Amino acid sequence: MDYIDLSKEFLQAFYQFHRKRTHKQINNAMHGEAFVLQYIAQFDNTTVPGDIENAMNVSSARITTLLNGLENKGLVLRQIDSIDRRRILIKLTPAGEEKAAENMQQLLALTSEMFEYLGEEDANNFVRIICRLAERWSCEAG
């Protein structure tokens, strides 16, 4: 098998996919403020900035900027940890919980639409392959 030709075909298709509106909506949900809201929501609506920083693999300055924006929008609160006063806890406000749920519903609808287009077999294969690649690269990073 010629993996170079297959790689060229993949990169061309990936470029076309990258330019589509649906991909941009999915990508936006996986980064920035939407990601932070989803991340906090999955941990009972409370976490610390360092955990978000590690999950996103970005600088603490970037997390501070994101949290400032979310706080200004009334979606998160910063609170001093009552057990360890050196730690700052990030919590979702009720509006933040609502926005996180709304974002998740939109993301699920977009990905469901994509999987429906692929059909059951291709959708299952796509997820299996993505999981396999994620496993490989997470092992290399660790």
N, C-alpha and C positions, 0 to 999 in steps of 0.2 A: 504494500500500500504506500502511496506517495503522500506522506503527512504534510509536506510543504504545500502541495496543491490543495489538499483538504483544509489546511490552515488558511490559505488565501481565500477560499470559498467561505469559510467560517467568518473571517474578519470582514469580508464584504457584506455578508448577511447581517452580522452584528452591527456594522455601521448603519445599515438601513433600519434595523430595529431600533437603534439608539436615537434615530431622528424622529421617531413616531411619538405622537402626543401621549398615548397610553404609557409608554415606557417612561416618559418624563414624569408623569403622575406617580408611577410606582417608585421611580428614583427619588423624587421629592419626599415621599413617605419614608424612605429609608435613610434620610439624612436630615440635618438641621433640626428645626423646632419640632417637626412632626415625629422624628425619631426620638427626641428627648421625651416628649409626652408619652409615647408608646413604651419607652424604656421604664419610666417612672410608674406607669400604670401596671406593668407586669410585676412590680415589687410592692404590691399593696399600697400604691400611691406615695411611697416614701423611699428615698435613696440619698446618697451623698454624691457631690460633684465628681469625686475621683472615680467612682464606679461608672458614671456616664462617660467620662473622659476615656477610660479603658475600653469601654464597649464601642465607642465611636472611633477610637484610635486617633484622637485629635489633641491639641494642646489645651492646657487649663485656661488659657486666655480665650480660646474659641468657646469653651464651655461657659465661661463667665459671660461672654457676649450673648450666647444663646439663652442662658438663664435670665439675663437682664431683660432681653426682649420678651420672654415668656412672662416674667414678673410684671413688666409694664403693661402687658395685655391682660393681667389678672388671671393667668392660667396656672402659675406656680407661686408658692410661698417659700421663703427661706426661714428656717427656724434653728435656733441653737439647740443642740441635743441636750436634753435634761440629764442624761447619764454621763456624757463626756462633753463638757462645755467648749472644748476645742473644735468639735465637729459641727458642721452646718448640715442640717437635713433639708432636703428639697422635697416638698409635698405638692401634690396637685390640689388646686382649689376645685370646688364643684364645677366651675366653668371649664377647668382643665380636664377634669374627668369626662365631661360631656364632649369636649373637643377631641380627646384621645379616642373615645368610643366612636365618634363620627369619622375620624381619620381611619380607624380600623375597618369600619363598615365599607368605606370607599375603597380601601386597599383590597379587601376581600372580594368586593364586587369586580374590580378590575382584573384580579388574578383569576377569579372564577370564569370570567368572560374569556380570558386567554386560554384557560384549560378546556373550556367547552369547545372553543374553536379547534384546538388540537385533537380532541377526542380522548376517550378514556385511556387507550393504550399509549398514545404519544404523550399525554399529560403525565401518566405514571412514569414513563421512561424519562421524561424531562426532569421530573422531581428526583428520581433515583440518581440520574447523572449529576445534577447540581449538588445533591447531598454527597455524592462520592467525591466530587471536586472540592467541595468545602471541607470534607474530612481530610483530604490530602494536604490542602494548603494550611489548614489549622494545625496539622501535625508538623509541617515545616516551620511555622511561625513559633511553635512551642519548643 
